């Protein structure tokens, strides 16, 4: 048996016993390259049957490379849509391994991918973690004031929220002061740290001190005119 016949025999034997994709891919690729080099120098030694077999081995190696890639992809699958696409690709190359021992590996991969389709989540059903789907009924003070449009009063509380603590304001307080924007506790704390007295419009009347001085001056002038008038009238009577 010549060298060409030996290598072809090794290839046929390997296809009937090896069920590892990596092992079969390495062995088939090496022997096929050796036979290609022999063919360039000894074309006459190759029969038509040998050439047809070697062409089938070349196609088999391409499909083995695809199968190896599909196995790696299957291990990283996260969504059922991707698994469905992989299943379709595996089905396309399934018939190429018919009659070889490696066919069992293809069937095993088809089963594993089919199982993943039923267990993996849908690509578009994953909830967005950035936004909460639950409405905020009583937001904390760090959030903007939340004012529901058609919210009914609950118990003794109104639908208005305190701008400082975010809690609902008592109905009794709203009944007394409809413009109240703070609850009783927050309003008390606000008045302790802020001047809540009515301020003078300083754009037209000047500052508070200037207004006081102006009023005092007007009052003094009025008193002086009154006293002077009384004195003049008394002199005339005399």
Rosetta blueprint (number, residue, H / E / L):
1 X L
2 X L
3 X H
4 X H
5 X H
6 X H
7 X H
8 X H
9 X H
10 X H
11 X H
12 X H
13 X H
14 X H
15 X H
16 X H
17 X H
18 X L
19 X L
20 X L
21 X H
22 X H
23 X H
24 X H
25 X H
26 X H
27 X H
28 X H
29 X H
30 X H
31 X H
32 X H
33 X H
34 X H
35 X H
36 X H
37 X H
38 X H
39 X H
40 X H
41 X H
42 X L
43 X H
44 X H
45 X H
46 X L
47 X L
48 X H
49 X H
50 X H
51 X H
52 X H
53 X H
54 X H
55 X H
56 X H
57 X H
58 X H
59 X H
60 X H
61 X H
62 X H
63 X H
64 X H
65 X H
66 X H
67 X H
68 X H
69 X H
70 X H
71 X H
72 X H
73 X H
74 X H
75 X H
76 X L
77 X L
78 X L
79 X E
80 X H
81 X H
82 X H
83 X H
84 X H
85 X H
86 X H
87 X H
88 X H
89 X H
90 X H
91 X H
92 X H
93 X H
94 X H
95 X H
96 X H
97 X H
98 X L
99 X L
100 X L
101 X L
102 X L
103 X H
104 X H
105 X H
106 X H
107 X H
108 X H
109 X H
110 X H
111 X H
112 X H
113 X H
114 X H
115 X H
116 X H
117 X H
118 X H
119 X H
120 X L
121 X E
122 X L
123 X L
124 X L
125 X L
126 X L
127 X L
128 X L
129 X L
130 X L
131 X L
132 X L
133 X L
134 X L
135 X L
136 X L
137 X L
138 X L
139 X L
140 X L
141 X L
142 X L
143 X L
144 X L
145 X L
146 X L
147 X L
148 X L
149 X L
150 X L
151 X L
152 X L
153 X L
154 X E
155 X L
156 X L
157 X E
158 X E
159 X E
160 X E
161 X E
162 X L
163 X L
164 X L
165 X L
166 X L
167 X L
168 X E
169 X E
170 X E
171 X H
172 X H
173 X H
174 X H
175 X H
176 X H
177 X L
178 X L
179 X L
180 X L
181 X L
182 X L
183 X L
184 X H
185 X H
186 X H
187 X H
188 X H
189 X H
190 X H
191 X H
192 X H
193 X H
194 X L
195 X L
196 X L
197 X L
198 X L
199 X L
200 X L
201 X L
202 X H
203 X H
204 X H
205 X H
206 X L
207 X L
208 X H
209 X H
210 X H
211 X H
212 X H
213 X H
214 X H
215 X H
216 X H
217 X H
218 X H
219 X H
220 X H
221 X H
222 X H
223 X H
224 X H
225 X H
226 X H
227 X H
228 X H
229 X H
230 X H
231 X H
232 X H
233 X H
234 X H
235 X H
236 X H
237 X H
238 X L
